[in-house]
Amino acid sequence: MNISFSNKMSQFETLIFSELANYKKQKIAQGIEIIDLSIGSPDLPPPESVMEVLAKEVKNPYQYGYSMTGTKDLRKAITDYYAKNFDVVIQPENEIEVMMGSQDGLVHLPMVVANPGDLILVPDPGYTAYSTGISLAGATPYPMPLKEQNGFLPDLEAIPVEVRAKAKLMILNFPGNPVPVLATHEFFNTVVQFAKKHNIIVLHDFAYSELYYDEKPICFLSVEGAKDVGIEFNSLSKSFNMAGCRIGYLVGNSQIIGAYSRLKSNLDYGVFTPIQKAAVSALENSTSFSEDLRTIYKRRRDILVEGLNELGWKVDAPKASMFIWAKVPDNYTSTTFVYRLIDETGIVITPGNAFGEEGEGYVRIALVQTEELLMKAVKKLKDSQFFS
């Protein structure tokens, strides 16, 4: 049979993560020990109360119907969480939508607001789901370079006037992935004014809101006027180690959320109710768990950053998220450096150009292994004389 696929499928290439996974399997088959710091998947369990709620609720035979939408209890928990943590008032009836992980929303939201050919402003480098959503919508991405000299914040003034006129959506992500920086109040205020002036919707991806170290990230919706122009995605995947549960939510502008809800009603029948109940437990008991989680990641960050700097690989300590964004040594591209690192040390990281052209010359390192394994990774680098 001669099977042909749609033209749109040509836009979805195999991601570097799959290529690295295959290369890693080859090395393991050769007997090489691998330390994988490439994928940002939490290696730690969720709160004990979350697992207890799940264990109890999945045994309830009346929990297996369609949930359709976010439960009343979860909407209240999200409302209370935003009020307590960010001093933001959210209306539970029309300013919240629950989804199967924030990625679900990130890839579908562009279809709600953009037509084929419309421009979408996207960070470069940026999370790979952004480009997927833009492709599904048939829209055209316009990259906003994240450069070190600008503190890795987009330069809105550099966006041409004709692009501003055609742009329908701006995607932002702070704390960022792959670039783990924080936005400032001044920047977010500028974004709100820019969006109002040019009639551009703002999507802020806040998936790493709880993973910070010395400075708490700013919630976009806490900025005056932000709810007039935008929405914010949040997730329980990284903040509460519930990545496999697939639950996230969208808060903010009621018109945008209403339109997204209309699309979503045609795509699925809601998040499994026991998972929603577990999410309520996580949000209601977030304080102590989040503090402990930040302590763990801070120790991991310090072990790796200090170890790499001692070896001569100068990297900056991130202020937030579970990633280090590091320049590759001279005379390497991002990709050649990553593969040589695997060949000589068994350490797997992600080339920065996987996240956009501006990522060339950098790599992303995920803090998703134990302190012992991170120390072992530093020792492997030292023994290999990679930086000698």
QUINORTA-V48682 format. One record per residue. N is the residue number from 0. RES is the residue in one small letter. SS is DSSP state (A for helix, B for strand, O for the rest). Layout:
((N/RES/SS) (N/RES/SS))
//
This chain:
((0/m/O) (1/n/O) (2/i/O) (3/s/O) (4/f/O) (5/s/O) (6/n/A) (7/k/A) (8/m/A) (9/s/A) (10/q/A) (11/f/O) (12/e/O) (13/t/O) (14/l/O) (15/i/A) (16/f/A) (17/s/A) (18/e/A) (19/l/A) (20/a/A) (21/n/A) (22/y/A) (23/k/A) (24/k/A) (25/q/A) (26/k/A) (27/i/A) (28/a/A) (29/q/O) (30/g/O) (31/i/O) (32/e/O) (33/i/O) (34/i/B) (35/d/B) (36/l/O) (37/s/O) (38/i/O) (39/g/O) (40/s/O) (41/p/O) (42/d/O) (43/l/O) (44/p/O) (45/p/O) (46/p/O) (47/e/A) (48/s/A) (49/v/A) (50/m/A) (51/e/A) (52/v/A) (53/l/A) (54/a/A) (55/k/A) (56/e/A) (57/v/O) (58/k/O) (59/n/O) (60/p/A) (61/y/A) (62/q/A) (63/y/O) (64/g/O) (65/y/O) (66/s/O) (67/m/O) (68/t/O) (69/g/O) (70/t/O) (71/k/A) (72/d/A) (73/l/A) (74/r/A) (75/k/A) (76/a/A) (77/i/A) (78/t/A) (79/d/A) (80/y/A) (81/y/A) (82/a/A) (83/k/A) (84/n/A) (85/f/A) (86/d/O) (87/v/O) (88/v/O) (89/i/O) (90/q/O) (91/p/O) (92/e/O) (93/n/O) (94/e/O) (95/i/B) (96/e/B) (97/v/B) (98/m/B) (99/m/O) (100/g/O) (101/s/A) (102/q/A) (103/d/A) (104/g/A) (105/l/A) (106/v/A) (107/h/A) (108/l/A) (109/p/A) (110/m/A) (111/v/A) (112/v/A) (113/a/O) (114/n/O) (115/p/O) (116/g/O) (117/d/O) (118/l/B) (119/i/B) (120/l/B) (121/v/B) (122/p/B) (123/d/B) (124/p/O) (125/g/O) (126/y/O) (127/t/A) (128/a/A) (129/y/A) (130/s/A) (131/t/A) (132/g/A) (133/i/A) (134/s/A) (135/l/A) (136/a/A) (137/g/O) (138/a/O) (139/t/B) (140/p/B) (141/y/B) (142/p/B) (143/m/B) (144/p/B) (145/l/O) (146/k/O) (147/e/A) (148/q/A) (149/n/A) (150/g/O) (151/f/O) (152/l/O) (153/p/O) (154/d/O) (155/l/A) (156/e/A) (157/a/A) (158/i/O) (159/p/O) (160/v/A) (161/e/A) (162/v/A) (163/r/A) (164/a/A) (165/k/A) (166/a/B) (167/k/B) (168/l/B) (169/m/B) (170/i/B) (171/l/B) (172/n/B) (173/f/O) (174/p/O) (175/g/O) (176/n/O) (177/p/O) (178/v/O) (179/p/O) (180/v/O) (181/l/O) (182/a/O) (183/t/O) (184/h/A) (185/e/A) (186/f/A) (187/f/A) (188/n/A) (189/t/A) (190/v/A) (191/v/A) (192/q/A) (193/f/A) (194/a/A) (195/k/A) (196/k/A) (197/h/A) (198/n/O) (199/i/O) (200/i/B) (201/v/B) (202/l/B) (203/h/B) (204/d/B) (205/f/O) (206/a/O) (207/y/O) (208/s/O) (209/e/O) (210/l/O) (211/y/B) (212/y/O) (213/d/O) (214/e/O) (215/k/O) (216/p/O) (217/i/O) (218/c/O) (219/f/A) (220/l/A) (221/s/A) (222/v/O) (223/e/O) (224/g/O) (225/a/A) (226/k/A) (227/d/A) (228/v/A) (229/g/B) (230/i/B) (231/e/B) (232/f/B) (233/n/B) (234/s/B) (235/l/O) (236/s/O) (237/k/O) (238/s/O) (239/f/O) (240/n/O) (241/m/O) (242/a/A) (243/g/A) (244/c/A) (245/r/O) (246/i/O) (247/g/B) (248/y/B) (249/l/B) (250/v/B) (251/g/B) (252/n/O) (253/s/A) (254/q/A) (255/i/A) (256/i/A) (257/g/A) (258/a/A) (259/y/A) (260/s/A) (261/r/A) (262/l/A) (263/k/A) (264/s/O) (265/n/O) (266/l/O) (267/d/O) (268/y/O) (269/g/O) (270/v/O) (271/f/O) (272/t/A) (273/p/A) (274/i/A) (275/q/A) (276/k/A) (277/a/A) (278/a/A) (279/v/A) (280/s/A) (281/a/A) (282/l/A) (283/e/A) (284/n/O) (285/s/A) (286/t/A) (287/s/A) (288/f/A) (289/s/A) (290/e/A) (291/d/A) (292/l/A) (293/r/A) (294/t/A) (295/i/A) (296/y/A) (297/k/A) (298/r/A) (299/r/A) (300/r/A) (301/d/A) (302/i/A) (303/l/A) (304/v/A) (305/e/A) (306/g/A) (307/l/A) (308/n/A) (309/e/A) (310/l/A) (311/g/O) (312/w/O) (313/k/O) (314/v/O) (315/d/O) (316/a/O) (317/p/O) (318/k/O) (319/a/B) (320/s/O) (321/m/O) (322/f/B) (323/i/B) (324/w/B) (325/a/B) (326/k/B) (327/v/O) (328/p/O) (329/d/O) (330/n/O) (331/y/O) (332/t/O) (333/s/A) (334/t/A) (335/t/A) (336/f/A) (337/v/A) (338/y/A) (339/r/A) (340/l/A) (341/i/A) (342/d/A) (343/e/A) (344/t/A) (345/g/O) (346/i/B) (347/v/B) (348/i/O) (349/t/B) (350/p/B) (351/g/A) (352/n/A) (353/a/A) (354/f/A) (355/g/O) (356/e/A) (357/e/A) (358/g/A) (359/e/O) (360/g/O) (361/y/B) (362/v/B) (363/r/B) (364/i/B) (365/a/B) (366/l/O) (367/v/O) (368/q/O) (369/t/O) (370/e/A) (371/e/A) (372/l/A) (373/l/A) (374/m/A) (375/k/A) (376/a/A) (377/v/A) (378/k/A) (379/k/A) (380/l/A) (381/k/A) (382/d/A) (383/s/A) (384/q/O) (385/f/O) (386/f/O) (387/s/O))
//
